[in-house]
């Protein structure tokens, strides 16, 4: 039997969260077409006949502009030192550039096996795959290179075989039915934030966050009561999120409630409020409340 930790690392919007959901067979990470969607490290566990893999989805590696982003990137880089295998996820539909070079410089320093996962092969020029793979291999020296489509599932079974091949022998780390270590409040906040990402224009999602103010287990009728605050960075952003006569916040709430009811398999009452908290992305207490790990001192 094999068992171990596999980190999914890559640039923003490379498809790591879609891949995590595909690998564990359940939606654990929210997905959008906006970069920097993933802010926290997310654990997903999957049991296979040949062993157990603990997947760690990480925030996209990018140049941080706020303390929020600094913590996000730190979470990704710290993960490299805590796993048995690093899966470097690259968007095969986009040309490489400075961001890819920075990512490769980072993963070169990992002292564990590395596998290159060239994602989105369902929408990329197939003739470009081999040159891209050869280029990354020359630059880093990967143990394996696997082209996949996280969206369609193409070649993902092969990817799992590669992961298991490089993991150490050992007993399962978690019980067979274990899925994740994230608390339920985390998924409430993320599923609401996913709808904010999907229903607001490009410049707003980066300056929004969701805090769960109150989480009530299902009552005697089976109804859960959830109360959340959506934070924005500036007063001018609040009416954008609320919408005319409250239309947008209502649409966000309706869509999020549907996702939450499916996730918890229960009826949900969802109460959303919008609050302005200027500079929250630089505020350590707010970042702590959002569950982002504090910065570690570098040696």
MILONU-795956 format. One record per residue (C-alpha): x, y, z; residue in three letters. Coordinates in steps of 0.1 Angstrom, whole numbers, always signed. Last residue first. Example, Ala and Ser with C-alpha at 12.3 -4.5 7.8 and 13.67 -1.06 7.14 Angstrom:
MILONU-795956
x = +137 y = -11 z = +71 type = ser
x = +123 y = -45 z = +78 type = ala
END
This chain:
MILONU-795956
x = +156 y = +317 z = +79 type = unk
x = +121 y = +330 z = +69 type = unk
x = +97 y = +340 z = +97 type = unk
x = +64 y = +324 z = +90 type = unk
x = +35 y = +346 z = +79 type = unk
x = +2 y = +338 z = +95 type = unk
x = -20 y = +312 z = +80 type = unk
x = -53 y = +324 z = +64 type = unk
x = -83 y = +314 z = +83 type = unk
x = -105 y = +344 z = +73 type = unk
x = -105 y = +355 z = +109 type = unk
x = -67 y = +356 z = +108 type = unk
x = -68 y = +378 z = +77 type = unk
x = -92 y = +401 z = +95 type = unk
x = -69 y = +404 z = +124 type = unk
x = -39 y = +410 z = +102 type = unk
x = -54 y = +439 z = +83 type = unk
x = -38 y = +446 z = +49 type = unk
x = -65 y = +429 z = +28 type = unk
x = -91 y = +446 z = +51 type = unk
x = -79 y = +480 z = +40 type = unk
x = -114 y = +496 z = +43 type = unk
x = -140 y = +475 z = +59 type = unk
x = -173 y = +481 z = +41 type = unk
x = -201 y = +457 z = +50 type = unk
x = -225 y = +437 z = +29 type = unk
x = -251 y = +415 z = +45 type = unk
x = -263 y = +380 z = +36 type = unk
x = -289 y = +358 z = +54 type = unk
x = -291 y = +322 z = +42 type = unk
x = -319 y = +298 z = +54 type = unk
x = -309 y = +264 z = +43 type = unk
x = -327 y = +231 z = +38 type = unk
x = -304 y = +201 z = +41 type = unk
x = -281 y = +179 z = +21 type = unk
x = -251 y = +199 z = +34 type = unk
x = -234 y = +205 z = +0 type = unk
x = -267 y = +205 z = -20 type = unk
x = -283 y = +229 z = +3 type = unk
x = -252 y = +251 z = +3 type = unk
x = -251 y = +252 z = -36 type = unk
x = -288 y = +262 z = -37 type = unk
x = -283 y = +288 z = -10 type = unk
x = -253 y = +303 z = -29 type = unk
x = -274 y = +307 z = -60 type = unk
x = -303 y = +324 z = -42 type = unk
x = -279 y = +346 z = -20 type = unk
x = -260 y = +358 z = -50 type = unk
x = -292 y = +366 z = -69 type = unk
x = -305 y = +386 z = -39 type = unk
x = -272 y = +404 z = -35 type = unk
x = -275 y = +414 z = -72 type = unk
x = -311 y = +425 z = -71 type = unk
x = -309 y = +446 z = -39 type = unk
x = -331 y = +474 z = -54 type = unk
x = -303 y = +479 z = -80 type = unk
x = -273 y = +459 z = -71 type = unk
x = -260 y = +450 z = -36 type = unk
x = -225 y = +442 z = -48 type = unk
x = -221 y = +473 z = -70 type = unk
x = -238 y = +494 z = -42 type = unk
x = -211 y = +483 z = -18 type = unk
x = -181 y = +489 z = -41 type = unk
x = -182 y = +527 z = -38 type = unk
x = -178 y = +524 z = +0 type = unk
x = -144 y = +507 z = -4 type = unk
x = -127 y = +474 z = +5 type = unk
x = -157 y = +451 z = +5 type = unk
x = -167 y = +425 z = +31 type = unk
x = -195 y = +401 z = +26 type = unk
x = -211 y = +392 z = +59 type = unk
x = -227 y = +358 z = +66 type = unk
x = -256 y = +344 z = +86 type = unk
x = -265 y = +307 z = +82 type = unk
x = -297 y = +291 z = +96 type = unk
x = -301 y = +254 z = +88 type = unk
x = -336 y = +239 z = +84 type = unk
x = -343 y = +203 z = +92 type = unk
x = -377 y = +209 z = +109 type = unk
x = -363 y = +203 z = +144 type = unk
x = -334 y = +226 z = +137 type = unk
x = -304 y = +221 z = +114 type = unk
x = -271 y = +233 z = +128 type = unk
x = -267 y = +271 z = +132 type = unk
x = -237 y = +289 z = +119 type = unk
x = -234 y = +326 z = +128 type = unk
x = -211 y = +354 z = +116 type = unk
x = -195 y = +335 z = +86 type = unk
x = -171 y = +360 z = +70 type = unk
x = -169 y = +364 z = +33 type = unk
x = -142 y = +384 z = +14 type = unk
x = -142 y = +410 z = -13 type = unk
x = -114 y = +431 z = -28 type = unk
x = -102 y = +407 z = -54 type = unk
x = -138 y = +400 z = -65 type = unk
x = -146 y = +436 z = -75 type = unk
x = -123 y = +444 z = -104 type = unk
x = -136 y = +417 z = -127 type = unk
x = -173 y = +423 z = -126 type = unk
x = -196 y = +406 z = -101 type = unk
x = -218 y = +375 z = -105 type = unk
x = -194 y = +346 z = -107 type = unk
x = -169 y = +358 z = -81 type = unk
x = -197 y = +368 z = -56 type = unk
x = -212 y = +334 z = -62 type = unk
x = -179 y = +317 z = -53 type = unk
x = -177 y = +338 z = -22 type = unk
x = -210 y = +323 z = -9 type = unk
x = -196 y = +288 z = -15 type = unk
x = -164 y = +297 z = +1 type = unk
x = -179 y = +312 z = +33 type = unk
x = -202 y = +282 z = +38 type = unk
x = -173 y = +258 z = +30 type = unk
x = -151 y = +273 z = +57 type = unk
x = -179 y = +272 z = +82 type = unk
x = -181 y = +235 z = +78 type = unk
x = -145 y = +230 z = +90 type = unk
x = -117 y = +220 z = +67 type = unk
x = -99 y = +188 z = +75 type = unk
x = -111 y = +169 z = +44 type = unk
x = -126 y = +137 z = +31 type = unk
x = -122 y = +108 z = +57 type = unk
x = -141 y = +76 z = +48 type = unk
x = -110 y = +54 z = +48 type = unk
x = -96 y = +68 z = +81 type = unk
x = -66 y = +91 z = +76 type = unk
x = -29 y = +85 z = +71 type = unk
x = -34 y = +52 z = +54 type = unk
x = -5 y = +27 z = +60 type = unk
x = +28 y = +31 z = +43 type = unk
x = +48 y = +27 z = +11 type = unk
x = +62 y = +60 z = -2 type = unk
x = +46 y = +80 z = -31 type = unk
x = +61 y = +80 z = -65 type = unk
x = +41 y = +52 z = -82 type = unk
x = +9 y = +64 z = -64 type = unk
x = +12 y = +98 z = -81 type = unk
x = +18 y = +83 z = -115 type = unk
x = -12 y = +60 z = -112 type = unk
x = -33 y = +91 z = -102 type = unk
x = -21 y = +109 z = -133 type = unk
x = -31 y = +80 z = -155 type = unk
x = -67 y = +82 z = -140 type = unk
x = -66 y = +119 z = -148 type = unk
x = -59 y = +112 z = -185 type = unk
x = -90 y = +131 z = -197 type = unk
x = -112 y = +140 z = -167 type = unk
x = -132 y = +166 z = -187 type = unk
x = -124 y = +197 z = -167 type = unk
x = -92 y = +184 z = -152 type = unk
x = -79 y = +179 z = -187 type = unk
x = -46 y = +161 z = -186 type = unk
x = -10 y = +160 z = -199 type = unk
x = +14 y = +140 z = -176 type = unk
x = +51 y = +146 z = -172 type = unk
x = +70 y = +123 z = -149 type = unk
x = +101 y = +124 z = -126 type = unk
x = +105 y = +161 z = -136 type = unk
x = +139 y = +176 z = -144 type = unk
x = +135 y = +214 z = -140 type = unk
x = +145 y = +233 z = -171 type = unk
x = +150 y = +205 z = -195 type = unk
x = +117 y = +189 z = -185 type = unk
x = +99 y = +221 z = -187 type = unk
x = +111 y = +226 z = -223 type = unk
x = +104 y = +190 z = -233 type = unk
x = +68 y = +193 z = -220 type = unk
x = +62 y = +225 z = -239 type = unk
x = +77 y = +211 z = -271 type = unk
x = +55 y = +179 z = -267 type = unk
x = +22 y = +198 z = -261 type = unk
x = +24 y = +224 z = -289 type = unk
x = +10 y = +201 z = -316 type = unk
x = -20 y = +194 z = -294 type = unk
x = -31 y = +231 z = -296 type = unk
x = -50 y = +237 z = -264 type = unk
x = -86 y = +234 z = -254 type = unk
x = -89 y = +198 z = -242 type = unk
x = -53 y = +198 z = -230 type = unk
x = -64 y = +221 z = -202 type = unk
x = -36 y = +209 z = -178 type = unk
x = +0 y = +200 z = -182 type = unk
x = +7 y = +183 z = -149 type = unk
x = +45 y = +182 z = -142 type = unk
x = +55 y = +157 z = -115 type = unk
x = +81 y = +164 z = -89 type = unk
x = +98 y = +140 z = -65 type = unk
x = +108 y = +156 z = -32 type = unk
x = +135 y = +181 z = -22 type = unk
x = +116 y = +211 z = -36 type = unk
x = +141 y = +238 z = -47 type = unk
x = +133 y = +233 z = -84 type = unk
x = +97 y = +240 z = -75 type = unk
x = +104 y = +277 z = -69 type = unk
x = +125 y = +283 z = -100 type = unk
x = +98 y = +266 z = -121 type = unk
x = +72 y = +290 z = -106 type = unk
x = +93 y = +320 z = -115 type = unk
x = +98 y = +308 z = -150 type = unk
x = +60 y = +302 z = -154 type = unk
x = +53 y = +337 z = -142 type = unk
x = +78 y = +351 z = -166 type = unk
x = +62 y = +335 z = -196 type = unk
x = +46 y = +303 z = -209 type = unk
x = +19 y = +305 z = -235 type = unk
x = -17 y = +297 z = -223 type = unk
x = -37 y = +266 z = -232 type = unk
x = -14 y = +243 z = -214 type = unk
x = -21 y = +258 z = -181 type = unk
x = +5 y = +244 z = -158 type = unk
x = +0 y = +223 z = -126 type = unk
x = +32 y = +213 z = -108 type = unk
x = +24 y = +182 z = -87 type = unk
x = +48 y = +181 z = -58 type = unk
x = +53 y = +148 z = -40 type = unk
x = +59 y = +137 z = -4 type = unk
x = +47 y = +168 z = +12 type = unk
x = +55 y = +193 z = +40 type = unk
x = +83 y = +215 z = +25 type = unk
x = +63 y = +223 z = -7 type = unk
x = +34 y = +233 z = +15 type = unk
x = +53 y = +263 z = +28 type = unk
x = +54 y = +277 z = -7 type = unk
x = +17 y = +276 z = -12 type = unk
x = +7 y = +290 z = +21 type = unk
x = +33 y = +317 z = +17 type = unk
x = +17 y = +327 z = -16 type = unk
x = -17 y = +331 z = +1 type = unk
x = -2 y = +350 z = +31 type = unk
x = +16 y = +374 z = +8 type = unk
x = -16 y = +378 z = -12 type = unk
x = -36 y = +389 z = +19 type = unk
x = -7 y = +411 z = +30 type = unk
x = -12 y = +429 z = -3 type = unk
x = +6 y = +431 z = -37 type = unk
x = +19 y = +395 z = -39 type = unk
x = +37 y = +384 z = -71 type = unk
x = +21 y = +351 z = -80 type = unk
x = +20 y = +314 z = -70 type = unk
x = -17 y = +303 z = -71 type = unk
x = -32 y = +293 z = -37 type = unk
x = -27 y = +257 z = -28 type = unk
x = -47 y = +224 z = -32 type = unk
x = -33 y = +198 z = -9 type = unk
x = -41 y = +162 z = -19 type = unk
x = -39 y = +133 z = +6 type = unk
x = -35 y = +101 z = -14 type = unk
x = -44 y = +67 z = +0 type = unk
x = -33 y = +33 z = -14 type = unk
x = -35 y = +8 z = -42 type = unk
x = -72 y = +2 z = -41 type = unk
x = -77 y = +40 z = -39 type = unk
x = -87 y = +62 z = -10 type = unk
x = -90 y = +99 z = -16 type = unk
x = -83 y = +128 z = +8 type = unk
x = -88 y = +165 z = +1 type = unk
x = -70 y = +193 z = +20 type = unk
x = -75 y = +229 z = +10 type = unk
x = -48 y = +256 z = +14 type = unk
x = -65 y = +289 z = +16 type = unk
x = -70 y = +317 z = -9 type = unk
x = -81 y = +299 z = -40 type = unk
x = -98 y = +323 z = -65 type = unk
x = -65 y = +340 z = -73 type = unk
x = -74 y = +343 z = -110 type = unk
x = -110 y = +348 z = -120 type = unk
x = -125 y = +321 z = -142 type = unk
x = -142 y = +305 z = -112 type = unk
x = -140 y = +274 z = -91 type = unk
x = -147 y = +267 z = -54 type = unk
x = -127 y = +239 z = -38 type = unk
x = -142 y = +209 z = -21 type = unk
x = -165 y = +196 z = -48 type = unk
x = -164 y = +158 z = -48 type = unk
x = -146 y = +131 z = -67 type = unk
x = -113 y = +135 z = -48 type = unk
x = -93 y = +138 z = -80 type = unk
x = -118 y = +158 z = -100 type = unk
x = -124 y = +183 z = -72 type = unk
x = -86 y = +187 z = -68 type = unk
x = -82 y = +192 z = -106 type = unk
x = -109 y = +219 z = -107 type = unk
x = -90 y = +236 z = -79 type = unk
x = -57 y = +234 z = -96 type = unk
x = -69 y = +247 z = -129 type = unk
x = -40 y = +270 z = -139 type = unk
x = -60 y = +301 z = -129 type = unk
x = -33 y = +315 z = -106 type = unk
x = +1 y = +299 z = -112 type = unk
x = +9 y = +264 z = -100 type = unk
x = +10 y = +240 z = -70 type = unk
x = -10 y = +208 z = -62 type = unk
x = +8 y = +193 z = -33 type = unk
x = +6 y = +155 z = -29 type = unk
x = +8 y = +140 z = +6 type = unk
x = +14 y = +103 z = +12 type = unk
x = +2 y = +67 z = +12 type = unk
x = +11 y = +35 z = -7 type = unk
x = +0 y = +0 z = +0 type = unk
END
